[in-house]
Amino acid sequence: MVNLAAWILGYLRPYRGRALAVILLVLAETGLTALAPWPLKVLVDNVLGGAPFPPAVAAWLPAALDDAVMLLLAVVAAGLLVQLGAEVVRMAHTQMQVDMAQRVVYRLREQLLHHLQALPLRHHVAARTADSVYRLDADAYCVDDLVIGGVFPLTVAAMNLGLMFGVLLWVDATLALLSLSVAPFLYLTLRHHARTLTDRAERVKNLESGLIERILAVLSSIAAVKSFTRERHELERFADVGDRTRRARLDLTWQESLFSVTVTGVTLLGTALVLGVGGLHVLEGRLTVGSLLVVVAYLAAVYTPISEIARTTGTLQQAVVSARRVRELLALTPEAADAPGSVAADGVRGHVRFEDVGFAYEPGRPVLRGVSFEARPGELVALVGPTGAGKTTAANLVPRLYEHQGGRILIDGVDAARYGLRSLRRQVALVPQQPVLFSGTIADNIRYGRLDAGDEEVEAAARAAHVHDFVARLPRGYRTDVAEDGASLSGGERQRIGIARALLKDAPILLLDEPTSALDAMSEAAVIDALRRLRAGRTTIVIAHRLSTVRDATRIVVLERGRVAASGSHDELMRTNTLYRAMCNRLSLGLPRRESATVDELVEDLAVS
């Protein structure tokens, strides 16, 4: 808890001026709350009861207050002003407190998003997206819940307790000590329930995260759900997760209610004990009725915040769990920081060389084994091979989306690990097999390759990627809004926009993962022609299966089970490599490309043909 408090204070530190203002308002509120019962005491004892004022007080009273009616009006007016003043201060205190808490929440969210972006791609592949979204959205409110529901109410209660206990000691020491009799019972109650509340709150968080995951899974695959008429099936799966989440939430609520009832019962017993003893003191003449009312008011001022905290203890425990989940995420190691003495990749020509490179996603299961090849500026190097051979993995190692675990990757003769990470990635343009489109216009999506590009440059890249013709036919042209994930566009149109985005970046290294897989024959020919012209002076590495793309390559690298099986031109490999000849033969015959075909199956196809 000490570490948690220090962590929260770390987020409050930039707003220490506001925090100081809140503390001053809390002090003012505490002072006015302490004054609030005294007009009632004066009314009961001095106005209605006729008791004289102490000489020290009477000396300060104006002569006009000698009249009972005037004194009554003055006391009522004073009580009203104190109460209104307390409410105004409380309103200002609440407004400033919420404003500060919201600033902290959005600062934490910004930090979480920054950290999530900095985590290696390996984390995002393995982690549940819904869980990351839940931590960024719901769990980030932990600071708000802890500050608004914990720190400030506890601070107010502590100040009230300190001030009012001092006044109670002055009024009646016995009653003051009796008011503290509830403290041990409150401590034992809190200790008994805290662990159970934490465990149940953590279960609720995990289940609610799973509920969001089910929703995202359905909505992101809605076409498949509809085409297979699996709406009822998905509803049943959602209902199953929802039912477990509901039961877990009810269990937590029951525990919260039980704890709240226990705390309220303890404080009520404490109040009854003080009232009983205080009543005896009044009967014995040791205490006035007005003083007893002050004691009761002070008890309410101290016990009410404690009861409120008890009623929100479940929320506080959930906030503690959320804080732990947020801190777990922030504790994850981001991508490797730039090595000391790292160099900027600005100005590289793009000569890429793999030397005995190895890589594994999981220990003991290598994906690449001793891979060596090179791609020079102006060359188009094609990586081919069966599914699982390591083609996409090898391409992803160039911009260091993953860090290789053996050998070296050189760019212009310099180890890629020596370049600054962001600087290196600025020199690489990547077109994935399924380009991601963002919300916004078509122009915005192309401009994502270079945010400062003008409209003319966007259009030039679009023309080079053969995007312009279909965009020109749209009513709003480049200002046409793109549906979520590009659903309003065909697969070929999305892919061409992805190519235009990469071309606009104008990086010296261009990585293409099956860039023509979703294009018709005419569009494919146009894009290949554009790539042929644009590769001048640029290193292009393409993962391809279509003969039209492979045949045009300067050099073809055949990968088999993570190793380089052969390397050479199309004609050379057709003469010397059985695997390559089998893949090309299947495609040239018009047979469907079998992504999951084994090497033996491809060779068998060759023999049959």
N, C-alpha and C positions, 0 to 999 in steps of 0.2 A: 504493500500500500504506500510505503514511503516513496518507492520508485515511481509509482503511478502519480502521486501528488507532484513529484518533481517534474514528471513528464508534462502534466497539465500546466504547471506554472511556467514551463518553457514556452508554451503556446500563448500564455497570457502576458509574457514579458514585453512583447512589442506594443501592448496596449496598457502598459503600466500607468500611464496618465489617466486613462479611462477607469482602470481598476481603482486607482486612488480616489477618483471622484465618486465611484460607487461606494467605497469604504466610508468616505465622508458622509454620503447620503445615508448609509446604514447607521452611522453614529447619530446623525440627526434624527433618523427614524426611531432609534433606540431611546434617545433622550425624550422625544415627544411621547413615545409609548409609556415611558416611565412617569411622565407628568400626567398622562390621561386620567388615572384614577383619583388624583388629588382633588379636583373640583367636586367630585362625587363625595369624597370624605368631608370636605368643607360644607357641602350642602346638607349632608345627613347630621354631622356633629354640631356645626356652628350655626347654620341657618335654621334647620328644622329642630335640632336638639337644643339650641340656645346655649351651647357651651362657649365660653369666652375663648378668644384667640390667645395664643401665647404672647407675652409682652413684646418679644422681639418682632413678631409679625404684626401685632396691633399697632406698633409705632409707625409702620410703613403704610398703613391703610388710610386713604383719604376720609375726611369727615363725612362725605356724602354716603359712605357705606355703613354709617351707623344705623341708617334706616334698614329694616329687615327686608322690605320689598326691593330696595335698590341693591342690597347685598345679594338677594336671590337672583336678580337679573344679571348682576355682574358675574356671579359664579357660573350661571348657565351659559352666559356669553363666553367666559373664559374656557369652559369645557368644550363648547362648540368650536372655538378657534383652535384649540389644541388638537381636537379630533380632525378638523379639516386640514390643518397644517400637516398632521401625520399622513393623511391620505395623499396630499399633494406631493410630499416628499417620497412616499411609497410609489406613486405613479412615476415620478422622475427616476427613482432608483430602478424600478422594473424596466422602464424604457431603455435606460442606458445599459442595464445588465443584459437585456436581450440583444441589443445592438452589438455589444462586445462579444457575446456568445456566438452570434451569427457570423461575425467577422472571423472568429477563431475556427468555426466549422468550415467555412469556405476556404480558409487558408489551409486547413488540414486536407480538404478534398483536393485542392490544387497540388499539395505535396504528394498525396497518394497517387494522383494521375501521373505526375512527373516521375514518381518512383516506378509505377507500373510500366511506363514507357521505357524506363531505363533497365528494366529486368531483361535478361536474355530471352531470345525466342524460345529456348528450351522450356522455360517456365510457362510461357503462354500456351505451348503445345500440350503440356502435361496438366496444367491447372484448369479448373472449371471457370469458364467465362462468367457464369451467373454468380459464382462466389465472389469473384473480383468486383463485379458490379455491386453486389450487396454490401461489400465492405466499403466501397467508395460512396455509396448512397446512404444506406441505413446506419452502418457502423460508425460512419464519420460523425454522426450526431452524438457520439459518446461524450465528447467534450462539452457540448451544450447540456446534456442530461446531468453530467457530473457537476458542472459549474452552477447551472440554474437549480437543479434538484438536490445538490449535495453541498458544495462548497459555501455558497452564499447563505442558504438556509441554516447550515450549521454555524456559520459565522454570526448570523443574526441571533440564533439561539444562545450561542456562547456569550455574546455581548449582553443580551438580555439577562442571562443567568448571572453573570458577574455583577452587573449594575443592580439588578433587583434583589439578588441575595444580600448585597451590602445594605440595601434599604430595609429588607426584611429583618436583618440582624439588628438594625437600629430600632425598628418598630417592635419586634418580638423575637428574641433569639431562639426560643423554643420552637416557634412555628417555622423559622428559617431552617433549622436543622431537620425538622420533620419533612420539609419540602424536598430535602435531599435523600430521603429514605427510599425513594423509588429508583435511585441510580443503580444500585447493585442488581436489582431485578431487571431493569432495562438492559444492562450489559449482558446478563445471562441469557435473556431472550434473544438479543441480537446474535450472540455467539452460537446459540442453538440453531437458529434459522438461516444464518448467512450462507453456510456451506451448501445447504440444500437448495437455496434460492439460486446460487451461482451455477450449480450443476444443471438445474432445470432451465435456467436462462440460456445456458450454452446449447442445450439440446434444442430449444426453440429457435435459436439463431441458425443452427445448422439445417433444421427442417425448413425454415422459411427460405433459406438460400436454395435448398433443393426445389422448393415450390417455384421459385423464379426460374430455375434451370429448366423445369418442365415447360413453363410458358414460353421461354425463349426457343426451346427445341421445337415446339409445335409451330410457332409463328414463323420461324426461319425455314421450316420445311412444309409450309402450308400447301404447296403444289402437290407434293407427294402424299400428304394426308388426304387431300381431296381426291386425287387420282386413284388411290387405293381404297377410298371410302372408309377411312379409319378414324372418322370423327368420334364415333362412339368409343372406340378403343382408347383414343387419347383422353377423352373425358373420364373414362374409368381410371386410367393411370393417374390423371390429375386428381381425381377424387380420392384415390388411395393415399397419395402424398398429403393432400389437404386434410384428410381425416386424421392422419397421424400428427400433423401440425396442430390441428384444432385441439386434439387431446392433450398434447404437450403444453399448449398455451393455457388450457383449463387447469392442468396440474399446477402450472406456475402461478396462475391467478388464485387458486385455492390456497397455496402456500403463502402468497402475499396477504390474502385476506385474513388467514389465521394469525399471521405475525402482527398485522394491524390491530386485530381484535385484542390480542394479548397485550400489546403496548398500550392501547387505549384503556384496557381494563386496569393495568398497573397505574397509569396516570390518574384514572378516576378514583382508585383506592387511595392514592396519595392525596388527592384533593379532598376526599371525604374525611381522611384522617386529620388533615389540617383544619377543615371546617369544624369537625367535632371538638378538637382541642381549642381552636380559636373561639368557638361558641362558649366553652367552659370559661375561658379567660374573660369573655364579655360578661357572663353571668357573675363572675367573681369580681368584676370591676377593674380587672387588670388591663383591659383593652376596650376601646370604644367600638361601636358598630361601624363607624366610618373607617377606622383603621383595619377592621376585619375585611371590609369591602376592598380596601387597597391590597391586602394580602391575597385575597381571592383573585383580584384582577391581575396581580403579578404572577400568580401561579398559572393563570390562563395564558399570559404572555410567554411564559417559559414552556409550559407543557404543550401548547398548541403547535409550535414549530416541531417539537419532538414527535408529536402524533402525526403531523403532516409528513415528516421524513419517514416515519414508520409506514405510512400508507403508500409512500412512493419508493419504499426500499426495493421492491421488485424491479422498478425502473432503474434504480441505482445499480442493482446487481447486473441487470442487462447492460447497463452502460459500462460497468467494469469488464464484463465479458467482451463487449464490443471494443473497448480500449485494448484488451489483450489481443483480439483478432487484428486490429489495426496495427498494433506494435509488432505482431508476428509478420505481417506483410512488409512493414517498413524495415524489418530486420533481415529480409532476404537480400542476398548479395546482388547488386546490379551488375551490368556488363562490365567487363574488365576496364578499369580506368586506363587512360593513356599512360604508357610506360614513361619513366623519367627520360628526358631527352628525345621524346617522340618528335617525328618530323611531319610537316604538313604535306599532304598529298597533292596540293595545288600544282598544276603544271605537269603531272605525270603523263606520259604518252600512252600507257596502258599495256605494256608488254607483260603478260601474265605467264608465270611458270610454276607448275606443280612439281615438286621434287619429293618422291617417295612419301606422299601424304597419306595419313591414316586418320580414320574418324569412326566413332561409335556413339550412338545415342544412349546405349546402355552398356555398362561394363561387361566385357566378355562376349559381346555381339557386334563385332566390327561391321561397318557398312562400307568403308573404303579401306583397301589394303595396299599400301605402297603404290599409290597412283601417281604417275608422272606424265605430263604433257605440257605443251606451251602454246600460247596464242599471241601472235605479234600484231601490232597496229596494222590495220588494213586487211587482216585475215578474218575469215569466217570459219570458226572451228565448231564442228558439230559433235555433240556427245550422243551416242546411240547405244542401245542395249535393251534387254528385257526389263520389265518392271522389277524394281528392287535392286537393280544393278548399281545404283548410287549416282545417277546422272544429276538429279535435282540437288542432291546433297552436295556434290562437287561444286555446282554453280553457286549454292548458298554460302560456301566457304570463302568465295572471293570478296564479298563485302563484309565478311566476318559476322554474318547472321548467326553462325555457329563458329566456335573456335576449334580448329583442327588439333588433333592430339598426337600427331607424329609427322615427321618430315617438315618441309618448308613450303610456303607459298610466297613467291617473289613477285613484286610488281615493279617494273623498271629496275630489276636487280636488287631491290630493297625488300627485306622481309616485311610482309604485310602487317605483322604485329608491331612494327616500329612506327607505322603511320598512326596519326591521331584518328580515332575511330570515326568521328563525324566527318573529318576531312577526307578520309578514305571513301566513305559512302557517298560523299558528294560527287565523286569521280566515277560512280557506277550507276547505270540506269538498268532497272530490272522490270521485265514484263513477265509476270507470273502466268501460269497456264489459265487461270481464271482471274482476270484483272478485277480489282475491287473498285467499285464506283461509290462515291460519297454523295450525300445529299447536296443539292445545288444545281447549277446549270451545266450544260455540256462544256461550255467554255471554262467554268470553274474546275471541272474534272481534268481537262487537258492542262490547264494552268497549274495544277497541283505539282507538275514536274518542275516548274520554275515560277514561283509566286509573283515575281516582278515582270513577267513577260507581258508584252503589249498585245492588243487584239490582232495586229498583223502577224506577229510571231506565232500566236495560237493558231491562226488560220493556216499559216505556212506548214506548221507541224501536222495539222489536220489534213492538208492536201497531200503531204508526203506519205501519210498513213492511209490515204484513201478514205478519210472520214468526211471530207467536205461535201461530197456529192449528196450523201443521204441527209446531212445536216441542212444543206441548202434547201431541201424540199420540205423541211419542217416549217410551220407557220412562224415560229419565233426564232428559228435558226439556232445560233450558238447560245441564245438565252433560254432555250428550252430546258425546263426543269427535268431532272433525272429522278425517276422513282427510286425508292429504297433499294440499294444493291443493284441498281440498273435494271430492275424488273421490266421497265417499259421498253427496253431495247433488246434486240436479238443478240444471241451469243457472239456472232461475228461483229456486230456493231460495238459491243462492249470490248471485244478484243482489240479492235482497231483504235478505239479511244485509248486503251492502255498503251498501245504502241505509240500513238501520237504523244501521249504524256511523257514516255521515255525519250522520244526524239526531241521534244522541247527541252528536256533537261540538258541535252547536248553533252553528255558525259563521254570521256574517252573510252570507257569500257561499257559495252552493251550486252546484257544477259537476257536471252529470250527462251522461255520455257514453252515449247510447242506453240509458237506465235500464230500459226496458221491452222490450228486444229479445228477451229470453229468457223472457218471461212469457206465460201463456195469457191469453185475453180477459178472464176474470173477475179474475185477479190484476192484470192491467194496469189495469183500471178501478178497482180498489181502491187501487192505488198512486198513480194519477193523482189520485184523490180526496184521498188523504193529502197529496200534494204541493201540491194546490190550497189545502188548509187551512194547511199548514205554511209556505207561501211568504210569508205575511203578515209584513211587516217585514224580509224576507230577499230578497237579490238572487239570483235563480236563473237560471243560464245552462245550457241543455240542448241537446245535440247529438242530433237526433232525425230519424227518417224516417217514423215512423208518424203517420198523420193525426190519430189521437186525441190525441197529444202536441202536434203542431204546431198544430192548430186551437185549442188551449186557450191558446196563448202570447199574451202582451201584444203582443209584436212579434216578427217573424220576419226574420232577416237571411239573405239568399240569397248564398252565396259561390260564385264561379265562377272557377277558375284563379287562386285567391289574391286575388281582388278582390271587393268588395261589389257584386253585380250589382243588387240591389234590397233594399228594407227596407220593412216595413209589416205590417199585419194579414193574416190568412189571406184574408179576402174581398178586400182591396185587391190582394194579389199574384195571386189567381186572375184578377182582371180585367186586371192590367197587366203581369205577367211570364210570358213564354212558358215559361222553364225551370221555374219553380215549378209552373205549371199542368201541365206535362208530368209532373213527378215525382208530383204529387198524383193525376193522372189514372191513372197506372200503378197506384198503390196502391189507389185507390177501385174500380178494376176487378178487384181481386184478383190482378193480375199479380205475379209474383215481382219483388222489388226487385233490380235489377241494380247491385251496388256499383261495378262497373267500367264502367258505361255512360257513354259520352261525352255531351256536351250535344246534339250532333247526333242521336244515337241516341234520346235521350229525347224530343226534339222530333218525331222521326219516329214514335215510338210514339203521340204525341199526335195526329198527323195521321191515322194508321191508325185510331185509335179513333173 
